[in-house]
Amino acid sequence: MTTSAAIHLTDNTPAAIRDYVAKKMPGKKIKEAAEMLDATGKKTFEARVGGKDLIFDERGTLIK
């Protein structure tokens, strides 16, 4: 089971995710972001950028 909680983009989206988008996807903006927590307590982040959902680990490293 996975749960999600919306996070405020400018305040709580990890800097590593904002930096990734700025460097790898110039001109694109994070439209939506969510913090995901699975049943084992593993935290990931989902960011919607340019019509794609990007998944990052807790440290902000791109997973897919």
C-alpha positions as a printed NumPy array, in Angstrom:
array([[  0.   ,   0.   ,   0.   ],
       [  1.317,   3.425,  -0.938],
       [  0.051,   6.682,   0.45 ],
       [  0.754,  10.16 ,  -0.822],
       [  0.635,  13.638,   0.577],
       [  0.754,  16.806,  -1.471],
       [  3.715,  19.019,  -0.661],
       [  4.087,  22.721,  -1.259],
       [  6.419,  23.049,  -4.242],
       [  8.577,  25.974,  -3.256],
       [  8.947,  25.126,   0.416],
       [  9.185,  21.352,   0.609],
       [ 10.232,  19.939,  -2.743],
       [ 13.816,  18.808,  -2.095],
       [ 16.437,  21.098,  -3.604],
       [ 17.992,  18.146,  -5.466],
       [ 14.726,  17.673,  -7.384],
       [ 14.413,  21.365,  -8.225],
       [ 18.073,  21.374,  -9.322],
       [ 17.589,  18.26 , -11.496],
       [ 14.637,  19.833, -13.298],
       [ 16.473,  23.138, -13.784],
       [ 19.589,  21.44 , -15.206],
       [ 18.15 ,  18.506, -17.155],
       [ 14.887,  20.051, -18.328],
       [ 15.598,  23.73 , -19.006],
       [ 12.479,  25.819, -19.44 ],
       [ 10.275,  23.206, -17.768],
       [  8.558,  23.762, -14.44 ],
       [  7.398,  21.381, -11.734],
       [  3.619,  21.505, -12.122],
       [  2.789,  19.238,  -9.209],
       [  4.723,  17.297,  -6.6  ],
       [  3.84 ,  14.652,  -4.046],
       [  5.649,  12.863,  -1.278],
       [  4.942,   9.125,  -1.396],
       [  5.287,   6.738,   1.528],
       [  4.947,   2.984,   1.01 ],
       [  3.881,   0.38 ,   3.567],
       [  7.491,  -0.217,   4.637],
       [  8.056,   3.477,   5.314],
       [ 10.151,   4.115,   2.195],
       [  9.729,   7.703,   1.03 ],
       [  9.846,   8.797,  -2.611],
       [  8.82 ,  11.954,  -4.423],
       [  6.811,  12.256,  -7.616],
       [  7.114,  15.409,  -9.693],
       [  5.029,  16.216, -12.769],
       [  7.216,  18.024, -15.281],
       [  6.485,  18.635, -18.957],
       [  3.652,  16.094, -18.992],
       [  5.831,  13.374, -17.436],
       [  5.828,  11.926, -13.932],
       [  9.338,  11.699, -12.534],
       [ 10.061,   9.582,  -9.456],
       [ 12.902,  10.488,  -7.079],
       [ 14.252,   8.771,  -3.993],
       [ 14.491,  10.384,  -0.559],
       [ 17.766,  12.112,  -1.476],
       [ 16.354,  13.536,  -4.699],
       [ 18.06 ,  11.078,  -7.063],
       [ 15.986,  10.244, -10.151],
       [ 14.628,   6.684, -10.061],
       [ 12.518,   6.804, -13.248]])
